[in-house]
Amino acid sequence: MFWVLFLLLAWAGLLFACTRLLKAASELAEPPPGTDARHHHDELSLYEAAYLAGGPERVAELTLLSMQRQRRLLLAHTGWATVVDPVGRDPHECSVLGAFGPDGQEPVTSVRSAVARDAAVRALAERLGEAGLASRDEARRDVESGIRSVRRATVLVLGMMVAALCVPDPGTTTTMILCWFALPLILALGCLAIARVEGHGQSGWASPAGRRLLVELGREQGARGSLTAVALRGLRAVTDPELRAALTYGRRGRIPRQRGH
C-alpha cells in the first residue's frame, strides 16, 4: 500500500491550492473596507463602464471611437489615426491627442497603448476603486496566482498517479489506483472549469457591485453599435467593418506601415 503515500501527497497539494484560490476569490468578491458601492447606473459614465467591462484598453478604444464619430479623429482601416480637431474636451481625449506626434498621425496601436497607461485612466481606476465598483489589483493577482496553483496541483496529481502505478503492489489493481486518484483529479479539473466559466461570465476589472451596474446599463442602453455597447462588449460591438479593422489592426503587436512612407 505504498501508493497511498502518493495519494496523500496529491490530496495535500490540491487542497492547499484550492483553499488558496477560494480565499482569493472570496476577497475579490468583497468590497474594500470603507467603500460605498451605492452607485446608480444613471451616474455611470461611458468611460467608467468601459473600464469596469474591459480595463484601460477598453477606455482607450472607446475614446478613439467617440472622437472618430464626432469627426475629430480619422481612423483608417490600414491602422493609422489622424487628428482633425486638436482640442481635447476631457482628460481622456487630451491623453489621445498627447499620444500623437507633430504631424498628427500615429498607428492606432501606439495611441491605444499610450492612452491605456495615461494618468487619466489611473485616476479613473482609483475613483472606481474608492466607490467599491472596481476590483483591487492585488485581489485580481491573487486569483490569477490561485488558478496557477490549482493547475500545478493538477500536474502533481497526475505525477503522483503515475508514480503510484509504477510501484508494484500485489494486493492492489491498476483500476483501484486509478479510481482513487480520479477523485482529486475531478476536484482539480472541476475547480479550473468553474474558474474559467466565472472568468468568462464577468469582468475581471469590476467588483460584484460594478458587474451589477454593467448588467443594468446593458439592458437599458446596450443597443448594438452604440458607444454603450462598445464600452460593455468591446470591439465586437462595432458594426462598421472598416472601423473595426482600424481598431484591431496591430492589436497583436504589429505596427502598421503607412502608405506612401
FENPEWO-V354869 format. One record per helix or strand. SS is the DSSP state (hx for helix, st for strand). FROM is the first residue (numbers start at 1). TO is the last residue. If there is no record, write none. Layout:
((SS/FROM/TO) (SS/FROM/TO))
//
This chain:
((hx/3/29) (hx/41/43) (hx/46/54) (hx/56/69) (st/73/75) (st/80/83) (hx/91/98) (st/105/107) (hx/108/116) (hx/119/130) (st/134/134) (hx/137/166) (hx/174/201) (st/206/206) (hx/208/221) (hx/227/237) (hx/241/248))
//
